[in-house]
Amino acid sequence: MSAPTVTSVTAASPAARAGVAVGDELLSLNGQEPRDVIDFQQLTDADDLSVMVKRAGAALPRLIRIDKEPGEPFGVEVSSAVFDRIRTCDNHCAFCFIYQLPKGMRKSLYLKDDDYRLSFLYGNFTTLTRFTELDAERILTERLGPLFVSIHSTDPELRASMLRNPKGATSLRWLSVLLDGGIEVHGQVVVCPGVNDAMALEDTLAGVLDQYPALATVGVVPLGISQFSHEAEMRAHTTEEAAFVVDLVTGWQRIYQKTLGRRLVYAADEYYLLADRPFPAARAYDEFPQHENGIGMARAFIEGFTHPEQSGPGGVRHGYFASVDAAPAEGYRAPRLAPATNAPSGPADLRPAADLRPVTVLTGAYGARILRPLLADHPRSDITVQEIANDFFGGNIGVAGLLTGEDLSRALMDSSRGTRYLLPDACLNEGRFLDGLTLADLPRAVEVVPSDGGSLRSALDGHSFRSACAA
């Protein structure tokens, strides 16, 4: 187990007053070695706190006593969410997107985790195949929820076959334990054509009602397949198959509503696009509990664009991680850009005038289908949507969140310099695209706009967002 290392200290916080500094290793808190930021948060909540600190260059660790009020934040952020080893995934799913990544990308992108703590902290999905009695005891005792569980099938043999792991046949027993203990759990079914679709999917939704009716939600999402997949049986949905899923989910929503009093299951936005069906009304998503899983994201965007005065769902999963002071900004919680403000400063009469140059909105294939009808009704006539083909991943990858700097650079190479280019922040993580390029590598300046309809509407009204250009 490695000790957490301090990466930032909040000014005037108890940690700052006690002399804790960036680079310090925190060996123990009140005599206990924290396993992760969950332990860290609970231990640092104490008003009587002593910390064993190891500082670079010091011969020996030293004990620091922290003077803090009850409930006052400790005031540090540490280098990792997990201080012991992250529990990696021992499944070998044919549909796993990590297996479909090309070689040469950032090392962190190839990490497959199956760790309930990262599910709790960041909303990662876990299969529970590496789950233990000690894990269950901790979750139930500390009330660690919500959690996110990959179901895929409630048929034990089919699930084991899909995970290519015999534990897949039995690991959902832990789902029952968690639900019986009152833990909030959201499920996911990745539908692979010819494998767990059609009647197998219907059996899974029946199995949820029979075995796991206490699930908070179940998201049904399509297989994403890149050109780097080596699994011959994996393929994209046909239009007819997508329509079948939409109809099946709609039917089961009625069944769940009648028997459980709630819809429970929701289909991903991609299914409605593939089936050429309209998106359900906002109320049909029940406050968008699986928004970041691509479920209801399009409807929320449309509502935000047409009614910008109404606040919509946030861009991150709602869970305990939102209140963990020490948790580093990773995964869904990571900033899209480095810290900066888009808001102009100074008196209103000295602020820059609205930017009303012609606008081109950059997006993926799916985003273009959502944006074009919306923008066709906009009073401005100088707005275009530029659909960026995802040649980097290929396959059926059409979401804006998987756009790369390479594909954007190619599309912008011969573009006009007199145009404002707007890019959704969903394709960035701390200012970097999946292929490692940054905004400064693009051949044209772009403005990065938060991925919600209200922000795009504001940008089209002339508000300037954070921009970057080629060096």
N, C-alpha and C positions, 0 to 999 in steps of 0.2 A: 504494500500500500504506500502511495506517495502522499506527502503532506500537501495541502493546498497552498499555493503561492499567491500572494497578494498582487493584484494587477492595478488596482486603483484604491485610493483612500478619499472618502468624502471630507471636504474641509469642515472643520469645527465639530466633527463627529466624535463619539467616544473613542474610536480607534485612533483618530488623528490626535486627540488630546493626550492619549497615552503613549504616543510616539510610534505607533505601528506605521511601517513604511512600505512602499512598493518594493517588491522583491523578497520580502520576509516570507519564510515558510512557517506556517502555523501548525506546530507539531501536535498540540492537544488543546482542548477547550475544557476547562474545569476537570482536567485529568483524563478526558476521553478523546480518542482519535476519531474524528468524523470520517464516515465512509463516503459521503457525498454532500451536496449542498442542502439536501433535506435535513440531514443530521446537523449540518453547520448552522442552518437557520434556527433550528430548535434549541441548540446549545447556546447560541449567541443571544437568544431572547432573554436569558437569565440576567437579572440586574446585578447579581454578584458573580462576576466573571473574571477568571484568570486564564491567561493564554501563554503557552510555552512557545517562544519565538526563536527561530534560528535565522540569524542574519548573515549574509555573505561577508566573509572576512573576519567574523567573530569566532573565537576559539571554541566557545561553548554556547549552547542555547541559554536563554534567560526567561524568567517568568515575569510577565507583565500583568499587573492588576488593572482592570478596566472599570472606570467610574462611569456608570450609566444609570439612567432612570429605567424603571420597569417598562418594557415594551419599546424602548428607544432603539432605533436601528444601530447596529454595531458600526456600520459605515465603511465596509470594504467589499470589493468584488475580487473573486479569485479566478484562477486560470482555467479551471475545468469544472464541469458539473459533477463528475464522478472522480473520486480520489483513489479508489481501488480500480481494478481492471474493468473496462466496459464489457458487458456480456455480449459477445458477438453471436450472430445467427448461425446455427448449424443445419439450417434447411438448405435445399438446393432447388428452389422453385424455378420451373422453366420460364415463368413470367416475371421473374425478378428483374427490375430495370437496371440494377447495378451490374448484372451479368451482361447487359446490353450496352454498356459504356465502351467507347473506344479506348485504346491504350494511350498513355501519355497525359492523362488529365491529373488534376491535383489529387494527392494521395488520400486526402480526407473523403473524397467522393466515393471511394471504393469500400469504405467501412460499412459493413452490414451489422447493425446492432439488433439484438432481440432482448433488450433490457427494459424491464418494467419501469425503472426509474426515469429513463428518457421518455417513455410513454407518458408518465406522470408530469414530468417537467416541460416537455416540448411537444407533446401530442404525437410522437412516433407510434406507429402500430407495432404491436408485438404478437407473436403467434402462441406464446406461453409454452413453447416446447422446452425451454430451459428454466421453467418456473419450478420452485421448490416449496416445501411446507414452510420453511423459514421466511420465504418471500411473502407467502399468503399471510402468515402471522404478523409480519411487519405492516403490510398494507391494511389489514383489518384493525390492528391496534392503533396505528397512526392515522387511519382514515385517509389514505393516499388515493385521492380521486379528483377528477375523472381519469380513467385509463382508456386506452384505445387498443382494441384487439382485432387481429386479422382472423376472420372466420373462414371465408372462402367456400366451405361446405360443412353441413352438419352431418354428412355421411362419413363415418370414421374411415372407411377404406378409401373413399375418394379424396378426403382431406389428406391422408397420409401419402397418397399417390401424388397429389399436387405439390405437397411440401417436400416430397422425396425424403421423407423422414418417418420412420415407424411411430415416433412419438406424436406425430400429427393426429393419429387415431385416438389418442387418449388425453391429449393436453387440454382439450376444452372442458375437462372435468374441473379445471381450475376456474374457468369462467363461471361455472355454477357456484363454486365456493365464494367467489368475489360477489356475485349478484345476491346470493343468499345472505351475505354479510352486509348488504346495503351499500356496496360501493358502486358509484356511477361509472358505467362502462359503455362506450360507443363501439359498435362493430363495423367491420368492412368486409365486403365480398368483392374481390376482383374477378370479373367474369371473363373466362377464356372460352371463345367459341369452340364448340365440339368437345369441351371437357366438363365444365360445370355450368353450362348455360341450359336453355330450354327446360325440360322437365327436371333436370338436376337442380336448377336454380329454384324452381317451384318447390321441390322437396326441401331445399335449404330454408326457404322462407316459412314453410310449414314446420320445419324443425325448430326454427327460432320461436315460433308461437308455442310449440309443445315443450321445449326444453329451456329456453332463455327469454321468456316474456318480459323479464325485468330489465332487459337491455334498454338503455336510454334512446339510442337510435341505431339504425343499420344503414350504411351507405353502400349502394350498388354501383360500382365503377367499372369501366371497360379496360381491357388489357391495352397497355401502351407498348408498342413494339417498334424498336429501332432497326436500322439496317444492319446493326451489328449482332442481332440475335442469331444464334446457331441452333435454335429449337425449331425443327421442321413443322411440328404440330401447332405452333403458335402462329396465329394469323389475326388480322383485323376483323371486326364485325362487318357483316353486310348491312345494307339498309333495312332489310326485312328482319334480321336478327335484332337490330337496335330497336325497331318498332315493337317487336315481341317483348323486349325487356321493359320498355316504357309501359306497355299495356299490362304486363304482369305486375309490375310494381304498383301501378294505379289500382289494380284489382286487390292486391294484398293490403294496400293502404285502407281500403274500405273494410276488409276483414279485420285488420288490427283495430281500426277505429271502432268497429262494432263490439269487439271482444275485450279490448284493452282501454278504449277511450282515447286513443292517440294513433297517429299515422305510423310511427315507428320507423318505416323504411322509406328511403328516398333514392331516386336515380340521379346519377351524375349528369351535369349539363351536357356533356358530350353525347349522351344518348339522344337527347332531344335534337341536337344539331345533326347527328348521323341519321336520325329517323325523319328529319325535316318536320318536326312537331313544334308547336309553340311551347315556350316555357310555362310552367304553372304560375299562378298568381303568388305574390309574396307571402300571403297568409298560409299557403300550402306548404311552406318550408318551416313553419313553426319556430320562428326566430333564428333560422339558419344555423342549427347546431353543428353541421358539418361543412360550413362555408369554406374552410381552408382545404377540404378534401375535394373541392371542385363541385360541390352540390349546392345549388342555389346562388352561386357566385354571379352568374349571368343576370338572373333576376334582380339580385341586390344591386348590381351595377346599373341596370336599366332604371330601377327605382331611384337610385342616387342621382342619375343624370337628369331624369325628368322632374324629380322633386328634390333638388339639392338642399333645400331647407330642412329636410328630414334626415336624421342620422341613421346610418345603416350599420350592418355588422362590421366589426373591426377586421384587420388584416391578419390577426394571429388567433390561434386557438385559445380559448379561455380555460385556464387551469391554474393550479397552484403556482406555476412558474411565474406568473405575472406579479406575485407578491414576494418572491424570494430575492432578497436584496443581493445575496452573494452570487446568484446564478449568472454565469457569463452569457453574453448575448449570442446564442447559437441557434441554429435551426430556424424555426418559425419566428423566434424572438429577435433574431439578428437584424440590425438596421440594414436597410437596402443601400444606404450611402453612408459615408463617414459623417460624423456630427457636423451639422451646419444648419443655418436657418434660411428658409425661402422667403420669410416675411420681410418686406422692406422696412427700414428703420427711419426714424426722424419724423418731423411734422408732416401731416398729410399733404400739404401744398408743395413739399420738397421731394416727395416720393416719385419714382420714375413713372412716366406715363405708361398706360396700357400698351402692350405689344400687340398690334393688330396686323402684323405681316401674315401672308398666306400660311396656312397650317397643313402639315402632313402628319397624320397619326400613324406611328409604326406599330405593327402588331402581328400576331401569328394568324394562321388560317382560320381558327375558330373565332378569335377576337374580331377579325374582319367581318365575319358573318353577323356578329352582334352589333358592331359599330355602324356598318353602312346604312341600315334602315334608320338608326337613331340620328345619324348626322344628316341624312337626307331631309329631315324635318327641321334642322337647325336653321335659324334665319341667315347665317353666313353662307355664302356661296363659294368661298375660297378655301374650303376644307376638303382634303382628300384623305383616304385611308390607303396606306401602302401595306399590302400583305407581304410579309417576309417568309419565303419558303425556308423550311428547316432542313437544309441540305446536310447540316452537320450530323444530325441524328437520323434523318430520313424516316422511312417507315410511315406510321400513321401519326407521327408527333406533330400536333398543330396548336398546342397551347402556347400562349405568350410567355409563360414562365420558363419555358425551355429554349427560348431564343438565345443564340450565342453571338458574341462579338464578331466572329468570323462571318456569319451570315448577314448580320447588320452592316458590316463594312462593305461587303460585296454589293448590297442593295443601295448603299449611300454613295458609292464611289463616283457616279456621274450625276448626282442629284444637284438641285439648285442651291446656291448659296443664299438666296434671298428668301428662304422659307424657314419657318419655325418647325423643327422636328420634335414631336412629342413621343416619349417612350415610357411604357408602364414600368414601374419599379419592380414588378414581380420577377423580372428576368435578372435582377441583380442581387448579390449578397455581399454586403460591405463594399460596394462599389466595383464588384468583379463579376463578370459573366462566367457561366459554367466552363467555358473553354479557357479561362484564365485571363482573357483580355479585359481591359478597363475602358471606361468612357473616353479617356484620353487617346485610346488607340483608334477610335472611329474617325473616318475622314471628314465628317461634318459635326458641328456642334449639335447636341441634342439636349432637350430639357426632360428631366426625369420626373414623371408625374405619378403620385400615389395611385394605386390600382383600384380606384373607386370612381363611380360615375360623377359624384359631386366635384371631385378634384379635376376631372377632365373638363367638366362644364365650366369650372372656374378658369382653367387654362384657355379655353376657347373664348372666354369673355375678356381675355387679355392679361390675366394675371400671370406673371413669370414665375416659373419653378426653377429649381436647381439645374444648372447646365454645366456641361463639360465639352471640350473639343479636343481635336488632335493637337499634340504638342508642336 
